[in-house]
Amino acid sequence: MRGDASQKYNLRSAHSVLVLLFLAIFFCCSLQPLCVRAQTAVTMWHYNNALTSANTTETLLTPANVNARSFGKLFTRPVDGFVVGQPLYLPNLTMADNSVRNVVFVATMHDSVYAFDAYTAGAAPLWTTSLLNYSPAGATPVPINVKGCASTVAWTETGVISTPVIDSASNTIYLVAETYESGKVIHRLHALDVTTGQEKLGGPATIAASYQSNGKTYTFVDTHQMNRPGLLLVNGHIYIGFGGASCNGSDQGWIMSYNASTLAQEGAFDLEPGGQFASVWQKGAALSADSSGDVYAESGEGTFNPGVDLGSSVMKVSQVGQTLPLADWFTPYNWSYLNHYDQDLNDGVLILPDQPGPFPHELIAEGKVGTVYVLNRDDMGQNCPVCSDLTGDSQVVQELPSEVGRETGTPVYWNNTVYFTGAHSVRAYKLNNGQLITPPAQSAIVPANGHSILTSDGNLNGILWSVGGTVLWAMDPITLKVIYTSAQAPSGRDALPPFAHFATPIVADGQVFFGTQNSLVVYGLLPRLSASAGNQQNAIVGTTLPNRISVQAIDSAGITFPGVTVTFSDNGANGSFNPLTAVTDDGGTASTTYTLPLKAGTYNLSATAAGYATALFSETGTPSGTTGLSRAGGSGQSAPVQTLLPKALVVKAHDQYNNGVPDIMVNFNDNGAGGTFSATSVITNSKGLATVNYTTGTRTGTVTITATASGLTPLKFFVTVTAQ
């Protein structure tokens, strides 16, 4: 593994019902303004048992608004340790005090669980539970050196590592915690009430297991095991995967089944009895399941003995009564090479929707080297001992050797396309009759940390999300172009704090939740300054616009914010505001007046506030009354008789500030010199310019050309006419 809702009487009654319904909605949303906004529960790792990693009900975040101007970091909430597993989220949850909340849950390596209001910055957690309270006095999280991994992982202790799973029907969150008690490592399965954080179902249950193989009994050894994969809830059972502690020791791969109502163990499967290293770790990806309830996992490097020891393999286990036998498996022909060079299978298994073609039930698996395996779930292919580099695994649906780049994350499925996020690029493969079409669409270089997710509104407005290096990024999955990164905003506004290896964001109801080494970070649409009045006005230069310019501090749910300091700017155009800064009132509104500069034109004004998207205004300064004519080009020219002057004659009608005045009639004559004009009367354009061309007459000498306009002093041009 080595990695980490009479007729008059009826009408009146119906009206009353509608009024009551409106009042109920109004009352709910006045207390919880976002109650109608919430729609998508996130109850497990990457949304669903098939591990498609796609949330197709996201209506708020789109490629049009996810950018550094309108999207960014909203707030952070401190926690007491590393958050390695993915946050979970429940909308419209009725808490113990009968308040309705949108709640995000995180668990830490310090064996603590937090429930936060997902849309409130700065408030205390709704509840916090220390799982150490369910252990003997003196219990602690497991020191990393006890695991033997102090030099290979960044964390110093192990507590809750994996992503929990939530049963919304029973309001239960299940999670596995490690504790250190009297020199021993203990794993426990906890079941907490999501509304209070209190233990329920008689839990926790201490995890222990044994497995019979070839007449021998093999025992689960806590010290060498870590529950890295996210938990899976299927048909009333909690499935838990185990493997090494992010380093190779005497670890073995285990999959266990627990009754979700009683917390009783109902099956345990050992991937390699007596062997080591074939961990089920999957970079934290959950176990997956198909519609029949069969459970799938990948294993790390380890020993291989067909149907017994399953290192570097994909396996299917099935719940049979209170047992969990192996139902099918696949091991690549080059398993020995993969084992020797640490190129094991180490991601979650993607269960594809039913496909046309000969194999309707398929899955996709891949590993560190980037080879992609498309397998038939009805016959996974097991192992081909006579296959080679020349033939590949010819018994499977499709194999793409070293195709997607090293250290990719679990594949993402959306809109008949499978996305692989590799260390250097994103590759998008269309499906045709159950096979990946090559060559794929490919992005430019994008440094990725592994697992990605996708949000969309059905098949529209898709966004591919991931973290790479120290940056959160979002990509358009159609064009494969990056539309946002947390490094784009000025002054480090959106910077991600340090986070655990293979940490993954999750997106729901317009917000991105991400766990770090000591916090929960929440991104979303920034509250914005909305241009509420005074936009697109016209006034004479040097005068004050007739209406005040007003902005409202508001968020995407319609909540307004008082007390926000707003600064107005014309970006150096030399107009003036009164006042230059204003504070929003109880309705979230701030306003000012604006006096236009002396130069005519369109002015782009802005209203800014820290942490808010900017409001923009467009105002137009028009010239004052026309005060004169001036030469703007063509005077002092010379040309032979009966010849077009090289340059046009240009007159500018202007105001007192030399702004060009449009729509002024300018008349031209040459005082009987016999020349001709392209037009003798011209109306000034938007810049106040009237332009004509002049052809000289038959007489030589100096010609005076006069430009006149009603009420203005005439303007003269002088032209010299020479002989041929």
Order of alpha helices (4+ residues) and beta strands (2+ residues): alpha-beta-beta-beta-beta-beta-beta-beta-alpha-beta-beta-beta-beta-beta-beta-beta-beta-beta-beta-beta-beta-beta-beta-beta-beta-beta-alpha-beta-beta-beta-beta-beta-beta-beta-beta-beta-beta-beta-beta-beta-beta-beta-beta-beta-beta-beta-beta-beta-beta-beta-beta-beta-beta-beta-beta-beta-beta-beta-beta-beta-beta-beta
